[in-house]
Structure formats: structure tokens, C-alpha cells
């Protein structure tokens, strides 16, 4: 690695050896694993096609979103969908 440490959400350090083991498992088809394929996206019960939509934002807000998406290791689209889903789920809970 580049000297940076990568820590998983559960506190496990992601090492070169761990990544190599994951790569080997993937190349071997995950021997012994029971994988259940599913259609669509895991967060949706009914999958609909994704379509582009335009929103208007200030450059400042856009740069803040870009920075947070990068910190979260997410694409801008994934970050935006997650933020909108979070907002909608909080409304549904009230």
C-alpha cells in the first residue's frame, strides 16, 4: 500500500495480505461460499430504471457534496441517492 492505513467500519485494518486473500477467493469463485443472486438493487424491493434528473446547486454546495462523497468512497450519484433516501426515510418515520 501507499503507507496509508485503511480501517473497515468494524475496526478491522485492511492489509495487503487481506486484499490478496480476497482477490484469490474472487478469482477462485469464492469456494465454499453460498451466494444467492438477486435481481435489481439491494436497497429496493421493486427495481425501477435509474434516469438522470437535473438539480440546481451553488458551486459551494456542489464542492461540499463532492468532498463528502470522496470521503465516503461514493460516486456523486450514489451519494445523492443516499442523501435523498435518508431524508425521505426520516420523513416516513415522523
Secondary structure as GFF3:
##gff-version 3
##sequence-region A 1 94
A	DSSP	beta_strand	6	7	.	.	.	ID=ss1
A	DSSP	beta_strand	13	14	.	.	.	ID=ss2
A	DSSP	alpha_helix	16	27	.	.	.	ID=ss3
A	DSSP	alpha_helix	59	71	.	.	.	ID=ss4
A	DSSP	alpha_helix	76	93	.	.	.	ID=ss5
###
